[in-house]
Amino acid sequence: MALRWRELTVGARAGELDKGPVTTAHIMRWSAAVENWHRIHYDQRFATGHDKLPDVLINGSWKQHVLVQLAKDALGPEGWLWKIKFRYKKMDVAGDSIRASAEIVSKQEIDGFGFVTLRVRLTNQKDEVSTAGFAIGVLPLPGGPKLGSSRRRSSSRCRCSAATSRPATASRSGTTTASTGWRRSSR
């Protein structure tokens, strides 16, 4: 069910999406679709023997897609996913079942639009968080302009606040980590 501005409550669940168990066939099809031919995504002997991984890995780009799908489904056809930032915290492997979930952490009205910040995350069947971050969506306000009519003006003036505001850094694993830190600009 799509979010409606008047019904938004900070702390409320905004949506869930279940995927899996993810098989090696799923991983291979995704790898082929995005032309990611790294052997850790399809060659179990290489992944476990050479790279010492627990199994074939689920692609990070697939996990990103699931988070975007979750946010877009929550925002509905009238909403717009403006920004999403997340961090890979743990590997997901073939056989894992993935649950995507979103929680409302803030909402604010800016220039006639409703901006909602969602805490998004992926967990596996053991309830371990493997990916976490924030998404910012834009919803139409009752009596306000329709999205698209002032999108450019609004997005150039708004930087919504989220839970933290630290700059992007590289982690030990080499993945880029960043938290949202959008604030209203003075332009």
C-alpha positions as CSV (number, residue, x, y, z in Angstrom):
1,M,0.0,0.0,0.0
2,A,1.4,3.4,-1.0
3,L,2.2,6.0,1.6
4,R,-0.2,8.9,2.0
5,W,1.2,12.2,3.6
6,R,-1.6,12.6,6.2
7,E,-1.2,9.0,7.4
8,L,2.6,9.1,7.8
9,T,3.8,8.4,11.4
10,V,7.5,8.6,12.4
11,G,8.5,5.1,13.5
12,A,5.9,3.3,11.4
13,R,6.7,0.6,9.0
14,A,6.6,1.8,5.4
15,G,6.9,-1.5,3.6
16,E,8.4,-5.0,3.4
17,L,9.5,-7.1,0.5
18,D,10.6,-10.8,0.6
19,K,13.0,-12.4,-1.9
20,G,14.3,-15.9,-1.9
21,P,15.7,-18.2,-1.2
22,V,18.0,-16.8,-3.8
23,T,19.5,-19.6,-5.9
24,T,22.7,-19.7,-8.0
25,A,20.5,-19.5,-11.1
26,H,19.0,-16.2,-9.8
27,I,22.5,-14.9,-9.2
28,M,23.8,-16.0,-12.6
29,R,20.8,-14.5,-14.4
30,W,21.3,-11.1,-12.6
31,S,25.1,-11.3,-13.3
32,A,24.4,-11.8,-17.0
33,A,21.8,-9.1,-17.2
34,V,24.2,-6.5,-15.7
35,E,27.3,-8.0,-17.4
36,N,29.1,-8.7,-14.1
37,W,31.3,-11.7,-14.9
38,H,33.3,-11.8,-11.7
39,R,33.6,-15.5,-10.8
40,I,32.5,-15.0,-7.2
41,H,28.9,-14.7,-8.5
42,Y,28.8,-18.0,-10.4
43,D,31.8,-20.3,-9.8
44,Q,31.4,-21.9,-6.4
45,R,34.8,-23.6,-6.5
46,F,36.5,-20.3,-7.2
47,A,34.4,-18.4,-4.6
48,T,35.0,-20.8,-1.8
49,G,38.5,-22.1,-2.8
50,H,40.3,-19.1,-4.3
51,D,38.6,-16.2,-2.5
52,K,37.8,-18.2,0.7
53,L,34.1,-17.0,0.6
54,P,31.3,-19.0,2.3
55,D,29.6,-19.5,-1.1
56,V,28.7,-17.7,-4.3
57,L,27.8,-14.1,-3.4
58,I,24.6,-12.3,-4.2
59,N,25.5,-9.2,-6.3
60,G,25.6,-5.8,-4.6
61,S,23.7,-4.3,-7.5
62,W,20.9,-6.8,-7.0
63,K,20.7,-5.8,-3.4
64,Q,20.6,-2.1,-4.5
65,H,17.7,-2.9,-6.9
66,V,15.7,-4.6,-4.1
67,L,16.1,-1.4,-1.9
68,V,14.9,0.8,-4.7
69,Q,12.0,-1.5,-5.5
70,L,11.0,-1.4,-1.8
71,A,11.1,2.4,-1.7
72,K,9.3,2.9,-5.0
73,D,6.6,0.4,-3.9
74,A,6.2,2.3,-0.5
75,L,5.9,5.7,-2.3
76,G,3.4,4.4,-4.8
77,P,2.6,5.7,-8.2
78,E,2.2,9.3,-7.0
79,G,5.5,9.4,-5.1
80,W,9.0,9.9,-6.3
81,L,12.2,8.3,-5.0
82,W,14.6,11.3,-4.8
83,K,17.7,9.8,-3.1
84,I,19.0,6.6,-1.6
85,K,22.2,5.8,0.2
86,F,23.2,2.6,1.9
87,R,26.1,0.5,3.1
88,Y,26.9,-3.1,2.6
89,K,27.5,-4.6,6.0
90,K,27.5,-8.3,5.5
91,M,27.7,-10.7,2.5
92,D,24.6,-12.5,1.3
93,V,25.2,-15.9,-0.4
94,A,23.3,-18.4,-2.5
95,G,20.5,-20.0,-0.5
96,D,19.8,-16.9,1.6
97,S,16.3,-15.5,1.9
98,I,16.3,-11.7,1.9
99,R,13.8,-9.4,3.5
100,A,13.8,-5.7,2.7
101,S,12.1,-3.4,5.2
102,A,11.5,0.3,5.5
103,E,10.7,2.5,8.5
104,I,9.7,6.2,8.5
105,V,12.2,8.3,10.4
106,S,11.2,11.8,9.4
107,K,8.9,13.9,7.3
108,Q,8.8,17.6,6.4
109,E,7.0,19.9,4.1
110,I,9.1,22.0,1.7
111,D,8.0,24.2,-1.1
112,G,4.5,22.5,-1.3
113,F,5.9,18.9,-1.3
114,G,6.1,16.3,1.4
115,F,9.6,14.8,1.9
116,V,9.8,11.5,3.8
117,T,13.0,9.9,5.0
118,L,12.9,6.1,5.3
119,R,15.4,3.8,7.1
120,V,15.9,0.9,4.7
121,R,17.6,-2.4,5.3
122,L,18.1,-5.9,4.1
123,T,18.1,-8.9,6.5
124,N,18.7,-12.6,5.9
125,Q,16.8,-15.6,7.3
126,K,18.8,-15.3,10.5
127,D,17.6,-11.7,10.9
128,E,21.2,-10.4,10.3
129,V,21.4,-7.0,8.7
130,S,23.4,-7.2,5.5
131,T,22.6,-3.8,3.9
132,A,21.3,-0.6,5.6
133,G,20.8,3.0,4.8
134,F,18.3,5.8,4.1
135,A,16.0,6.7,1.2
136,I,14.3,10.1,0.7
137,G,11.0,10.2,-1.2
138,V,8.8,13.0,-2.3
139,L,5.0,12.8,-1.9
140,P,2.3,15.2,-3.1
141,L,0.6,17.2,-0.4
142,P,-3.2,17.6,-0.3
143,G,-3.9,20.7,-2.4
144,G,-0.2,21.1,-3.4
145,P,1.3,20.9,-6.8
146,K,1.6,17.6,-8.5
147,L,5.0,16.0,-8.6
148,G,6.9,16.9,-11.8
149,S,5.4,20.4,-12.0
150,S,8.0,21.9,-9.6
151,R,10.4,18.9,-9.2
152,R,13.4,20.8,-10.5
153,R,12.9,23.9,-8.3
154,S,12.1,21.8,-5.2
155,S,15.0,19.4,-5.5
156,S,17.5,22.2,-6.1
157,R,16.4,23.9,-2.9
158,C,15.9,21.0,-0.5
159,R,18.3,18.8,1.3
160,C,16.2,16.8,3.8
161,S,17.7,15.9,7.2
162,A,18.3,12.3,8.0
163,A,19.6,10.5,11.0
164,T,23.3,11.4,10.4
165,S,25.5,13.6,8.3
166,R,28.9,12.2,7.9
167,P,30.8,12.2,4.6
168,A,31.3,9.2,2.4
169,T,34.3,7.0,3.3
170,A,35.8,3.8,2.2
171,S,35.5,0.9,4.6
172,R,38.1,-1.8,5.1
173,S,36.2,-4.0,2.6
174,G,36.5,-1.3,0.0
175,T,32.8,-0.6,-0.2
176,T,31.8,3.0,-0.2
177,T,29.7,4.0,2.9
178,A,27.7,7.1,3.2
179,S,24.8,8.3,5.3
180,T,22.3,10.8,4.2
181,G,23.0,14.3,5.3
182,W,20.7,16.4,3.1
183,R,19.7,19.8,4.5
184,R,17.9,22.8,3.1
185,S,20.3,24.9,1.2
186,S,20.4,28.7,1.4
187,R,19.9,29.3,-2.3
